[in-house]
């Protein structure tokens, strides 16, 4: 039986003109996770990432912490959904920059609505696959892991694909998958045990590597 570790990228640049890059804290979160994984003696049979910059930067900091240079495969289906396209599909008006608590809450209320509309097929955001196609891509990555490997495997991706993978394994309702998505923490670890036939959830959204008082302010969600 193998173990699949799904890691969400470190803190990105939420609210900035270019979200798709890690903040300084995001690099630190992933470096710390890499140190934690090294202390556990983990060595990965395979590493898959999405193609986004924040995925690649997260893996680089993880590798630095693990003191290794793993070979990785980019898997486009592990990329995050386009949140801007989702939001525009339900509200074409430009959103204010989420730089206040009120604007932040409004952003995520609207994102919940936009995700629900996409998942139900009520909208087809510009430039995005249908939700069924998005799910099929995630399942394809999971199938690849089951069919090709038997040891420890690492996936570095985003909250949407990881929550979708958990939802597929547990058979959750779309509303539950949305809540899983919006509560996943940066540089968190979700574990699946897997056999050639199936995946089984072991843990979700873990941050044991930050479980010390000096890291309390390192826990982030964006």
C-alpha positions in Angstrom: 0.0 0.0 0.0 1.3 3.4 -0.9 0.8 6.9 0.5 -0.1 9.9 -1.5 0.8 13.3 0.1 -1.2 16.2 -1.4 0.4 19.5 -0.5 -1.2 22.9 -1.0 1.1 25.6 -2.2 2.5 28.1 0.3 0.9 31.5 0.8 0.6 33.3 -2.5 0.1 37.0 -3.2 -3.6 37.4 -2.5 -4.8 40.9 -3.4 -1.7 41.7 -5.5 -1.7 42.2 -9.3 0.1 38.9 -9.7 -1.4 36.2 -7.3 0.7 33.4 -8.8 3.9 33.7 -6.8 4.7 32.9 -3.3 5.0 35.5 -0.6 8.1 35.5 1.6 6.0 33.7 4.2 4.9 31.2 1.6 8.5 30.2 1.0 9.1 29.8 4.7 6.0 27.6 5.1 7.2 25.2 2.4 10.8 25.2 3.6 9.5 24.3 7.1 7.3 21.6 5.7 10.3 20.2 3.8 12.4 20.1 7.0 9.5 18.2 8.7 9.2 15.7 5.9 13.0 15.1 6.0 12.8 14.5 9.8 10.2 11.8 9.1 12.6 10.1 6.6 10.3 10.4 3.7 11.6 9.8 0.2 9.2 10.1 -2.7 8.9 7.6 -5.5 7.4 10.3 -7.7 6.5 13.9 -7.6 3.7 15.6 -9.5 2.9 19.3 -9.6 0.5 21.7 -11.4 2.1 24.0 -13.9 1.5 27.2 -12.0 4.5 29.3 -10.6 3.3 29.0 -7.1 3.3 25.2 -7.4 6.9 25.2 -8.7 8.1 27.7 -6.1 6.5 25.6 -3.4 8.2 22.4 -4.6 11.6 24.3 -4.7 11.3 25.4 -1.1 10.1 22.0 0.0 13.1 20.4 -1.8 15.4 22.9 0.0 14.0 21.9 3.3 14.3 18.2 2.5 17.8 18.7 1.2 17.1 16.9 -2.1 16.4 17.7 -5.7 13.5 15.5 -6.7 12.6 14.9 -10.3 9.0 16.1 -10.9 6.3 15.9 -13.6 4.1 18.8 -14.4 0.5 17.7 -14.6 -1.8 20.5 -16.0 -5.0 19.0 -14.5 -3.6 19.8 -11.1 -3.8 23.5 -11.8 -6.3 25.6 -9.8 -9.5 26.9 -11.3 -9.5 30.5 -12.6 -11.2 32.3 -9.7 -11.4 35.6 -11.7 -13.3 33.9 -14.5 -15.6 32.2 -12.0 -16.4 35.5 -10.3 -17.1 37.3 -13.6 -19.5 34.6 -14.6 -21.8 35.5 -11.7 -20.9 39.2 -11.3 -19.3 41.0 -14.3 -18.7 44.1 -12.2 -15.0 44.6 -11.2 -14.5 43.5 -7.6 -12.7 45.9 -5.2 -9.3 44.8 -4.1 -9.8 42.6 -1.0 -7.8 44.9 1.3 -10.3 45.2 4.2 -12.0 42.6 6.3 -15.4 43.5 4.7 -14.0 43.3 1.2 -12.4 40.0 2.0 -15.6 38.5 3.3 -17.5 39.8 0.3 -14.9 38.2 -2.0 -15.3 34.8 -0.5 -19.1 35.0 -0.3 -19.2 35.6 -4.0 -16.6 32.9 -4.7 -18.9 30.4 -2.9 -21.7 31.4 -5.1 -19.6 31.2 -8.2 -18.2 27.8 -7.4 -21.7 26.4 -6.8 -22.9 27.8 -10.1 -20.0 26.3 -12.0 -20.3 22.9 -10.3 -24.0 22.7 -11.0 -23.5 23.6 -14.7 -25.3 26.9 -14.4 -22.3 28.8 -15.7 -19.4 28.1 -18.0 -16.7 30.7 -17.1 -14.7 32.0 -20.0 -11.6 30.0 -20.7 -12.4 27.3 -18.2 -13.3 23.6 -18.5 -16.7 22.5 -17.3 -16.7 21.2 -13.7 -17.1 17.6 -15.0 -14.0 18.1 -17.1 -12.1 19.6 -14.1 -13.1 16.6 -12.0 -12.1 14.2 -14.7 -8.6 15.8 -14.8 -8.2 15.3 -11.0 -9.4 11.7 -11.2 -6.9 11.1 -14.0 -4.0 12.2 -11.8 -5.3 10.0 -9.0 -5.7 7.0 -11.4 -2.1 7.6 -12.6 -0.8 7.4 -9.1 -2.7 4.2 -8.3 -1.6 2.5 -11.6 2.0 3.5 -11.7 3.3 3.6 -8.1 3.3 1.7 -4.8 5.4 3.8 -2.4 5.3 7.4 -1.2 4.1 9.9 -3.8 4.0 13.7 -3.5 1.5 16.1 -5.3 2.0 19.8 -5.0 -1.2 21.6 -6.1 -3.9 24.1 -5.0 -6.9 24.1 -2.8 -9.4 23.4 -5.5 -7.9 20.2 -6.9 -7.0 18.9 -3.4 -10.5 19.5 -2.1 -11.9 18.0 -5.3 -9.8 14.9 -4.8 -11.0 14.5 -1.2 -14.6 15.0 -2.4 -14.2 12.3 -5.0 -12.7 9.8 -2.5 -15.3 10.5 0.1 -18.3 11.0 -2.3 -19.1 14.4 -0.8 -21.9 16.8 -2.0 -20.7 19.8 -4.0 -21.5 22.1 -1.1 -19.2 20.1 1.2 -16.4 20.2 -1.4 -16.7 24.0 -1.6 -16.3 24.2 2.2 -13.3 21.8 2.1 -11.8 24.1 -0.6 -12.2 27.3 1.3 -10.8 26.0 4.6 -7.6 24.4 3.3 -4.5 26.0 4.8 -1.3 27.0 2.9 1.4 24.3 2.9 -1.0 21.9 4.5 -0.7 18.1 3.9 -3.6 15.8 3.0 -2.8 12.0 3.0 -4.4 9.2 1.0 -3.4 5.6 1.4 -3.8 3.9 -2.0 -3.8 0.5 -3.6 -4.1 -0.3 -7.3 -7.9 -0.3 -6.8 -8.7 2.8 -4.7 -7.6 5.7 -2.6 -8.5 6.1 1.1 -8.4 9.3 3.1 -6.0 9.2 6.0 -5.8 12.9 7.0 -6.8 16.3 5.7 -5.4 19.8 5.9 -2.6 18.9 8.4 0.0 21.4 9.5 2.0 19.4 12.1 5.1 21.1 10.8 3.7 24.4 12.2 2.5 23.0 15.5 4.7 25.1 17.8 4.1 28.6 19.3 6.8 30.2 17.2 4.9 29.2 14.0 1.4 30.3 15.1 1.4 33.4 12.9 2.6 31.3 9.9 -0.9 29.7 9.5 -2.6 31.2 6.5 -5.4 30.4 4.0 -4.7 32.5 0.9 
